[in-house]
Amino acid sequence: MDLLPVAPLDVLRRRRSAKWRFHPDDVLPLPVAEMDFDLAPPVQDALRAAVDRSDAGYPTPLPTLADALAGFAGERWGWEIDPSAVTAVTDVGVGVVELLRLLTRPGDPVVICPPVYAPFFGWVPEAGGRVFEVLLVDGRLDLPGLERAFAQHPAAFVLCNPHNPVGRVHTREELTELVRLATAYGVPVISDEIHAPLVLPGATFTPILTIPGAAAIAVSLVSSSKAWNLAGLKCATIVTAGPRLADVVGRLPQDTPWRVGHFGVLASVAAYTDGVPWLDQLLATLDDRRALLGRLLAERLSKVSWRPPEATFLAWLDCTAIGTGAAPRELFFTRGRVALEPGPRFGANGSGFVRLNFGTSAEILEAAVDRMAEAAAV
Ligand SMILES: Cc1ncc(COP(=O)(O)O)c(C=O)c1O
C-alpha cells in the first residue's frame, strides 16, 4: 500500500492552525495532536463542493451523520449503532463536559486515569466535579484501584480508549471487568473513543458499548476529528445503547446539535462513507513512522525509552534519564528547537516524559530526533 505523502516544511508552515502558529519558524512543532498529511480526497471534495454551493449555514447532522457513523462502526468494529441513539455535539470536550454537568453535583468526585489527555483535568471542574485520580499501572488500567475508587461512589468515570498519551488500546477483557465494576457500584462510564479509528496494526479496538451490560452504564463519544484531522471543523457524536443513558443525553441543552459545525458534519459524513481507503493508508503510514521512530531512538537517542503505542500518532517518551518534571521538554525546546508536550501536563506521573506527535513525514521525524539527540548530548 502506498504511504501518504507530506508537503515540505515551507508549505506546512503556511497552515494557520494551532500546530503551525504557536512557534517561530526555527522550531519543529511536534506537540498539538494535528497531523501533517493532506486531507483525505473525499473530505476535500465535500468541503470544496460546500464552498462552491456557498453552503456555510447551520448544520443538519441528522440523519446523515448518524447513518454514516453507524455504517462505519458496523463495518470496522462490528459495532451495531442505532442511528436514533446518536447525538451530534460540537466536539468531544463539549460532549464530555455537558454529560458530566448532568451526572455530577458540585464537588462530586469524577475518576480519571493519569497520565491522560490533559484537558480531562479541566473538563471535570468545568462541570463542577473534583478530579479523583486512579493512576495507570504500567500503562494499563488499574482495575483493583478503580474498584476501590468506585466503592466511594464517584459521579462518573471518564475513560480514554485508546488511551492518550500512552497509546494503549484497552482489551475486551479489561473493559468487561470495568463494566462489571461500574455496574456493581453504579458508576456511569463516559468513554472518550476519539482515537478509535487510529488503532494501528497489531491491536484491536473494542467499543465499550459492545461489552455485554455496558449499554446500561456507559456512553461513548466518537469523532472523525483525530483520524481525518478535522478538529477545527467542530463535530463529534455521543452514542448510547440503552434507555438510562439515552435519558441523560435527552436532557442535554436543547440547542446542542445546533452548535455543531456544518462543515464538520459534511466532512465527517464523507470521511465515514468514502474516506476509509484513505484511513487504511494513513494507518499503514503511521505504522511505518512508529517503526522509524523506534529505530531512530535506539540508534541516536538511547537515553530515551518508550513503549510503542498500539494506537494514535502520539509517542509517550520516557526521558527520566535526562531530567524530571518538564525539564526534558524545556531542553529539547530551548537547545534543540523541537516543540513537544511536557509530560506533567498529563498528570504528576508524567514527570520526565514528553509526548511526541509522529503524524508527519519521515524527514521531519528524523530531523526532530537528530535535534533532540544533539540537545541531550550537550
Ligand atoms: C483523548 C482525546 N479526547 C478529546 C480530544 C479533543 O477532541 P475535541 O477537539 O473533539 O474536543 C483529544 C484531542 O487530541 C484527545 O486526544
The ligand as an ORCA input file, in Angstrom:
! r2SCAN-3c Opt
* xyz 0 1
  C      -8.459     11.686     24.136
  C      -8.880     12.970     23.478
  N     -10.115     13.429     23.681
  C     -10.539     14.566     23.098
  C      -9.698     15.316     22.299
  C     -10.188     16.603     21.740
  O     -11.292     16.385     20.977
  P     -12.235     17.571     20.556
  O     -11.391     18.545     19.783
  O     -13.278     16.890     19.741
  O     -12.772     18.147     21.843
  C      -8.408     14.865     22.037
  C      -7.510     15.644     21.190
  O      -6.388     15.328     20.949
  C      -7.990     13.667     22.647
  O      -6.754     13.180     22.454
*
